[in-house]
Amino acid sequence: MEKRQLTCINCPLGCQLEVVIDKGEIVSIENYGCQRGIEYAKKEIANPKRTVTSILPVIGGELPMVSVKTRTDIPKDKISECMHCLKDLKVGAPVKIGDVIVKNIGNTGVDIIATKKVDKKND
Amino acid sequence: MDNRDIVIIGGGPAGLAAAISAYHAGVSDILILERENSLGGILNQCIHNGFGLHKFKEELTGPEYAERYVDQVHELNIEYKLETMVIDITEDKHVIAMNEIEGVIDIKAKTIILAMGCRERPRGALNIPGNRPSGIFTAGTAQKYVNIDGYLPGREVVILGSGDIGLIMARRLTLEGAKVKMVCEILPYSGGLKRNIVQCLDDYDIPLRLSHTITKIHGKERIEAVTVAKVDEFLKPIKETEEYVTCDTLLLSVGLIPENELTRKAGITINPKTQGPIVDSNLETSIPGVYACGNVLHVHDLVDYVSDEASIAGQKAAMFVKNSLISDDKFAVIAGKGVRYTVPSWIIDDSSIAMSIIRFRVDGVYKDHFVTIKLDNEKAYHKQKRILTPGEMEQVMILRKWIDAKPELKTIEILLEED
């Protein structure tokens, strides 16, 4: 049996949920203020996911950096692997919003896409 | 001298939405003046997601949210000047600006929309003793260095203040390889969103030290450490709790202030509570034909509400140009018990408007309190909220039918009640 404390993020109350887990299964959830807290705890224990956003250098662009994100959220424990894959990457200008920069980052099945338009630099 | 129907000062989310809405309301002679080298304002450096949930029902990053408005400005051929700094606005609506190409320009505007946004409270506003070494940044400056310029301001970081930008930067710097040692918050609660506390701090095991502040900055050329102390209930540091924390960078995330130097110079009346101009429900300031929207008016929690508010300013400015605003009469809106301020401060007596939005912030944390609207001491609205916090902007609607039912109406009061 393991006891985990989670802060519910659905509203400013931020209920301190107390979740008891046994062999990966939720045994009980306590201290929730409403139904949304239960749903949040279930998802956060079973499969916590986050969207990762970062930046990459642009070669020949009017801006030095382009912002990027995972197209959808990825498992939380894959975040550092995702950042590691981006570490030495550079992108050639021009870049449009939605351009795929990396396919299937860290085998998550999710692509890294550009979130900013960077045109070519006029010399 | 140039003549324009509408001049908009600032090309961030407020200025862009105001321009688009003014265009759709039938005025096309619009000029946006932006001091940076691109449109979009602060959204360009807010690369995290979470923008647009209310407006577009999806989670966008800052640049993606901005692009939706910038694209429309281009499609509608709305004119803008970049790297152009407005240095003065006058009571008779001249806008004096300058840029490298044209030098000083003088534009006579029929209406002006103020959309200059806000700026961060700097170190000078905090009175922390110690030297003046390098390595101390506002969170937003650090955000610009990392996300726009692409370099890391430091490797060992302490953050003072738990505002959302500070929380976002705690995660951002951690992901880029810096060690964020702690976030200190002088109050017993954080003003940041719960979501940011969980996803920016808890996810990376960054401690949030509530009721803690920084009492001294150490280092000569570069910051070397800070002294952190717990504070008592009167926010006074407790000497025995002092702790020496090494760092090469200190970020400040200690609040935002509307940027109203131009507004003040023009003689427009400022609300001391918001530090923004006093406006009526048309978002008109004390100078007829000068409107304000977005963070220059009051600091918003979500950009979605900035866009909504700016659309109203754009529409009303267009109506002013076309001479189609029907009324100048207005009712005062009073910030009652528990309410720090309201925007607007006046509701225009216009029977064609079915409802007017009042946005406000509360002055403390209130659980299970009621938000009440009184029209001359008579309750028109009374609704319980599970929690009200100063970090979140609240809003209520004033319905025209309430006003119509009270021919002698003088004031509208928004207040919090226990029952």
Interface residues (C-beta under 8 A of the other chain):
Chain A: L6 T7 C8 I9 N10 C11 P12 L13 G14 G33 R50 T51 V52 T53 S54 I55 P57 L63 P64 M65 S67 K69 K76 I79 M83 I97 T115 K116 K117
Chain B: N44 I47 H48 N49 E59 T61 P63 E64 E67 V146 N147 I148 D149 G150 L175 E176 L193 K194 R195 I197 V198 Q199 D202 D203 R386 I387 T389 G391 E392
